[in-house]
Amino acid sequence: PLYSLSFNEFLWAKDIHLAQIHQQRNQWLKSFLEGEEQKAPSLLFSPQLRLAWEEYLVFGGYPAVVLEKDREKKKQLLHSIRETYVEKDIIGFLQIGKFMEFVNLVKILAFQIGSLVNYQSISSDTGLTFRQLKKYLDILEQTFILQRLYPFHRNLITELRKNPKVYFYDSGLRNSLIDRFSSLADREDRGQLAENAVFDFLVRTFGKERIKFWRTTAKAEVDFCLEKEEVVPIEVKFSPLKKEVFGKSFLSFLASYQPARAVIFTDGFFKLVKKGETSVCFCPLWWL
């Protein structure tokens, strides 16, 4: 399998000083999620970190792509990785019989990161049977292309328990699959990319077994839940917040579970607040 660098590893390959600054903020975020209260970190160098984080979201963390400076060559490298690894190595080595159906499946899923997997719709669009679809999803997980995220539930009546969401291990490979490398400001899927980055951070830090999402039959939803002694709800708001904003679904989760802490990731806004008994951190996405 091809392994992708984390954002901090990406920074160590690009700018050691910036990597050290990020590491301090990333460690503060991890400590907050673990329930350790610390002095809030400095916000200096935020524009530089934000710029590097955007490059990471667009081109991903494959080492050869990270080290290449030319944007066009980055695209070529990612297309080459997609063609050789996804469309040749995986299909050939695992003797996948339905070549085009498999390729179409990966591309469809690339457009749907962060969305519930609708097996019936995807089966109709690809021509794959339900059994084949499940088999190919297993293969895509085992070869580190994508990963399924399953719902968190304690109320068996009102909370969903079945359909997963999908996220990609590397955003650059995902962008190659849909052939889209424009800057975040020009993308309608920037929220999906941000959500994918949060998922990647959580899985690398805490392990995939502890990460879930929350969705009720009434369609209230929280992007992620970190399962610890107490569950930690995590929301992604890739918008330029100027003050603390709580969505109805997030407040519903706080009322239902009364967690000790929660995180809302933002496009630069940082603040620690209390909401009832919950300590909420509004945290810049590039601290991931």
SULKAVEN-V298702 format. One record per run of one state. SS is the DSSP state (a for helix, b for strand, c for the rest). FROM is the first residue (numbers start at 0). LEN is the number of residues. If there is no record, write none. Layout:
SS:FROM:LEN + SS:FROM:LEN
This chain:
c:0:6 + a:6:8 + c:14:1 + a:15:18 + c:33:12 + a:45:14 + c:59:3 + a:62:5 + c:67:3 + a:70:23 + c:93:5 + a:98:13 + c:111:4 + b:115:1 + c:116:2 + a:118:8 + c:126:3 + a:129:13 + c:142:3 + b:145:4 + c:149:1 + b:150:1 + c:151:7 + b:158:1 + c:159:5 + b:164:4 + c:168:2 + a:170:8 + c:178:5 + a:183:3 + c:186:3 + a:189:17 + c:206:1 + a:207:3 + b:210:6 + c:216:4 + b:220:6 + c:226:5 + b:231:6 + c:237:10 + a:247:10 + c:257:3 + b:260:6 + c:266:4 + b:270:5 + c:275:2 + b:277:7 + a:284:3 + c:287:1
